[in-house]
Structures are given as structure tokens and as C-alpha cells.
Amino acid sequence: MTDKELQKLKRSELLEIMLNINLELDKAWQEIEDLKQQNEQLLKQLAEKKIRSEESGSIADAAMELTGVFRSAQEAADVYISNIKNINEKKNKEYSEKINAADRQAEKIISEAENRAAIINRTAENDSIKLMKETADKCNTLIKQTNEKCINKIKEVQQKCNSVISLNDQLAEFFKSTL
């Protein structure tokens, strides 16, 4: 398993992997202890056979007995190695399955996030268009109202100007007639 794959795993998955590895290590240590005991027994048997060999005085008998001991030891070692290989294969398969499951879950999460982002973007675009339309409508209404007020003020100012001009003309007539 690569570092990148390990980094993608959740903490709970990593803890589960560590616990499984710990259990496998405990099993392996137990098998080692069992093999050590078996080895000690075989060494005792070897010592006993040595004594028997010395007692019997037959080198051929001792060789035959040693061959049996070595054969037993080789068989035990072969079984141990086979067990370790099987455990490793199982663990590798489990890890691969967990990694594949995590990859599928990550893809699903990414896909859901992309879908949600697309929905949010569409909603934001629609809201933005609606807000721009409302703003444009309000602006047009305000412009229209302002124009109407300006026109009314211009008319009012024109009327006052006309009144001032008329008054000015009347004053001018008055002063001309008094002079």
C-alpha cells in the first residue's frame, strides 16, 4: 500500500488496519513461540537420540534418527512460512478491497459535491438574474418619478420666471409712466 493510498484512508480505517496488523503480529509471535518450543523439543529429542546413538554405537542408526529430526524441523519451517504467506496474501487482499471501497466512496462524495455545487450555481445565477431585473425595474421607476418631479419643478420655475418677467414688465411700465 502506497503512502498516497494510506493518506486517503480515514482514521478509523487506519486504526482498524493497525489493529489487524497487531493481531496478525500477535499470531505470528505465538507461532514463533510455538516453533521455539517445538525446536526445543526437537533439540531434546536430538540429544536423546544422540545419547541413544552413543549407546547403540551405530552411526547409521544416529544418521537415520537425525534425518527424521531434520525432516520434522524442515516440515515445521515450511508450514510456518506457508502460514505467513497465506496471512500476507489475505491481508493484501483485504487492504486492496478497503482501498477500492474508499476510492469508490471518495468518487461518490466528489460526485455529490459537484452536483450540489452545480445546483447552488444555478440557483445563484437565477437569483442574480431576478435581482438584476428587480433592480432595473426599480431604477426605471425611480428615473421616471425623478423625471416627472424634474418636469414639474421646471414648469413651476418657468411659471415663477414668467411671473417675475411679468412683474418686471409691470414695474418697468410703472417707472416709465412715473418719470
C-alpha positions, 0 to 999 in steps of 0.5 A: 500500500502506497503512502498516497493510498494510506493518506486517503484512508480515514482514521478509523480505517487506519486504526482498524488496519493497525489493529489487524496488523497487531493481531496478525503480529500477535499470531505470528509471535505465538507461532514463533513461540510455538516453533521455539518450543517445538525446536526445543523439543526437537533439540531434546529429542536430538540429544536423546537420540544422540545419547541413544546413538552413543549407546547403540554405537551405530552411526547409521542408526544416529544418521537415520534418527537425525534425518527424521529430526531434520525432516520434522524441523524442515516440515515445521519451517515450511508450514510456518512460512506457508502460514505467513504467506497465506496471512500476507496474501489475505491481508493484501487482499483485504487492504486492496478491497478497503482501498477500492471501497474508499476510492469508490466512496471518495468518487461518490462524495466528489460526485455529490459535491459537484452536483450540489455545487452545480445546483447552488450555481444555478440557483445563484445565477437565477437569483442574480438574474431576478435581482438584476431585473428587480433592480432595473425595474426599480431604477426605471421607476425611480428615473421616471418619478425623478423625471416627472418631479424634474418636469414639474419643478421646471414648469413651476420655475418657468411659471415663477420666471414668467411671473417675475418677467411679468412683474418686471414688465409691470414695474418697468411700465410703472417707472416709465409712466412715473418719470 
